[in-house]
Amino acid sequence: MKEFVLNNGIKMPSIGIGTFLLEPKDAENSVKVALKDGYRLIDTANAYMNERAVGRGIIASGIKREEIFVSTKLWPIEYENENAIDETLERLNLDYIDLLFLHQPAGNWKAGYKMLEKAYKEGKIKAIGISNFEGEYIEELLKMCEIVPQVIQVECHPYFPQDELRKIIDEKNIRIMSWYPLGGKGNTQKLLNEPVIKEIASVHQKTPAQIALKWHIQMGFIVIPGSKNEEHIKDNFNIFDFDLSGEKMKKIATLNEGNRFYIRDEKQLNVFALWQPTYEEK
């Protein structure tokens, strides 16, 4: 499995299991299965309300903690809670978090970022992440931060490879982690049925999804496909026995439409700032 070296020298797996929208019982099983299949990166979030289940899945896998890279996210309501990181550690049943994100550029995100910087210095987290901080938000953050973030999690796929954002983050060596890696709800089948993707899949005797995920990694993106289907989890990881040639990468680049599918506005950010996750998972 390919690893990327982050801008602070930490190594991070290039592919992981995502747990967005997974019920706790499914998240626990997906994590356990993924780790046994060879994955070493798990992505979750306070707002997914399955962190306890992720922690149980890690224990059930039998894989040593130091071999696993765990990323999670603080929700805006927690940015001013000085106990938020300790509470996250408790839910995950971990002594440290490999990568902790601010989930949205909402609420008092500047206070939240300073909290991450403090936790980073204390060793509670090994890397700092920001999620959905694009445009003016990433520019403002880079002006005020003491520690440059290591990873930014954003919508990213062949239809929208984040060309503009990369002009800003590449010079800081901030790595992209892709959500909606296969296009997202309503667009996945569109991507997987693109003639260019299907043609390349046929040549390599791989599935269209495997081709798309390999494209992410060769673009330098960390990818976190989520699934509760054990066969899909296994197949998504089976992408390290081939490479896409420069010509094939150029063909996939022709799919770039320059437009995101998920549109966020300031009104929605205000809602995010007030919404309170609940942790009554079992």
N, C-alpha and C positions, 0 to 999 in steps of 0.2 A: 504493500500500500504506500502510495506517495504521501510524503509529509511536506508541509510548507514551513519555512522558518519565518516567524513573525519579526516585527521590527525591534523587539526587545530580546531576540535570540531564542525565544521559546519555540519548540517544534509543535505543530498542530496537524492532526490528520486532515487529509484533503476531502474525505467523505465521512459523513456520520448519519445517524438515524435521527430524524426529526420527530417530535411528539405533539406538534400542533394538532388540536382537535381530537386527540386520542383520550378516551375515557381512561381513568386510572388503571383498571384491570388490563386494558389493551396496551397502555403505555408500559406497564410493568413487563408484560410478556414480550412486547416488541424490543425493549431494551435487552432483556435476557437473551432472546434469540439472536439479535444483531451482534451482541458481544461474542456469542458462541460462533457466529459466522465469520468473525474476523474484524468487525467494526471496532474502533477504539474512540470514536467521538459520539457523544450524546448531546442533543440540544433540547432544552426545555425552557420554561419561563414561569415566573410566579403566576402570571395571568392564565396559563394553561390549566392550572389547578391539578397538576399531576406530578408535582415534584416528589412527594412522598413515594409515589408508585415508581418513579424513576430510581430513587434510592433503593427500593426493594429489588428492582430488576438488576441493579448493579451487584448487590449481594448475592442474588440467586444465580448469577452467571458464573460465579466462582473466579472471575478474573481479578487480579490484584488491582487495588485502587490506583497505584502509581502508573499502571499501564493504560488508564482510561482518562480521556480528556472530556471534561464536563463543562458545558456552557449553559447558562441560564440568564434570566433577565429580571430586572426590577421594574415594576409598573409605576407610573408617575405618582400615584398616591403615596408611594413609599420613599420618594426622593428626599423627604425631610424627616424620615423616621430613622433615628440614629441606630436603632436596633434591627433595621431591615436586613442587613447582610447576615447577622447572627441568626435571625429567624429563618433565612433562606438556607443557611448551613444546617440548621436543625431539621428542616423539612427534608432535605436531601440526605441527611445522616452522613455528612462529610465534614472533614476538618478544614478543607480549603476548596475553592472553586477555581477551575483552570481559566475560565473566561466569563466575566460578568458584564452584561450589557445594561445600558439604559434602554428601555423598550421603545419609548416614543419621545420626541422632542416637545413634550407637553409639561404643564405644571412648572415647578421650580427645578428645571433640569440642570441648571448651573450648580445648585446645591447638591443635586444628585451626583453630578460628575465629580465634585470635590470629595464626596463621600467615597466614590470609587478610587480616587487617587490615594486617599488615606488608607483604605483597605489594601490597596496594592503595596504601599510602603510597609504595611504591617504583615504582609505575607498571607492575608486571608484570601486574596485572589492573585492569580499569576499573570493575568492579562486583562486589559480593559476593552470593552466593546461599546459601540453605539448602534442602535437599530433605528432605521428610517430617518436618520439625520442627513437629509440631502439639501442641496441648494444653500440658502442663507444659513441654515442651521449648522451644517458642517463648517462653513466659513467662519461663523461666529465662534463655534467651539474651538477651532484651531487657533483663534486669536487669544482665547482666554485660558486654555488648558496649560497646566504645568507638565503633564505627561501626555504625549501624543497617543491616541488610542491605537490598538493593534489591529482591530477588526471592525468593519462596518457591515451590518446585516441589512440587506435591501432586496427589493424585487429585482430579479436578474434572470435572464433566459435568452435564447437566441433571438427572440423578437425585440428584446430590450436589454442589450449588454452593458448598459450604464456608461456610455461613451463620455458624457459630460462630467459625471461624478469622478470617473477615473482620471480626468485631467487634473483634478484637485488632489486626490488621495495617492496617486502613484508616486509623486515626489516625496511623500511622507512614508511610503512603503506600508500603507494601511491596506490590509487584505479584505477583499469582498467575501462575505458569506451569502450565498444566494437563497432567498426564499422564493417561492413559486418557480423552482428550478425547471419544471416541465411546463411552464406557462400558467399554472394555476387553474382554479375552478372554472370550468367552461371553456378552457383553452388547451387543456392537456391533449385531448384527442386531435385538436387542430395541429398541434406541434408534431405529435407522433405519426400523423398521417401526411406530413409534408413529403412530397416526392423525393426531395434531396435527402431527407433523413432516412426514409425507407430504402432508398438506393444504397446509401452508405451502410446501413444495417445489413442489407443483403450481402454486400461484398465481404463484410467481416463476420457474417453469420452470428450477428447479435440482434437484440431487440432495438427498436427505435429509442426506447427509454434509455438503454445502455449507451447508445450513441450520444444522446443529449447530455447525459451525465458526464461522459468522457470529455465532451466539448467544454463543459464547465471547468474541469480540472486542468485541461490543457490551456484554457484561457487564464489560469492562475486563480480561479475562484474556488472557495470551499463550498461544498454542496451538501445539503441535509434533506434528502428525500424522506418523507414520512410515509409509513404504512403499518397496518396491522396484519397484512397478508404475509405469511412467513415465506412464501415462494418469491414474492416481489422483493422482500427484504434481502433475500439471498441473491437474487438476480441483480439488484441495484449495486451490489458490492462486486459483482463479477465483471469488472471492467479494467483489470490491470494486466490482461494478457494480450493487449493490442494497443496500437497508437493510431491516431488520425493524422494523415499526412498533411502537409501544408496546403495542398490542393483541396483536400476535403474540408479543412477548416475554412478556406476561402469560400467554398460552396455554401457552407452553413452560414457564413457571414452575410450572404445575400438575403437571409431571412430577416435581418435587422430592419424593423419598422420605425424605430426611434420613439415609440410611444409605449408608456406603461399601461397595464391593465387596471391596476388598483390606484384609484385617485383619492388622495387625502386632502381635506381642506381644514381651515382654521376652526370651523365649528366642530368638526369631529375631534380635533385635538383638545378642545375645551371639554368635550364629553369624556375623553380619555383621562384628562386630569382629575376628574371627579369619581370615575368608576372604581369601585372597591372589589378586588377579587375576594372570593371566599375559599377557605381551605378545609372544607368538610369532606374531603375525599377519603376513600377507604382503601 
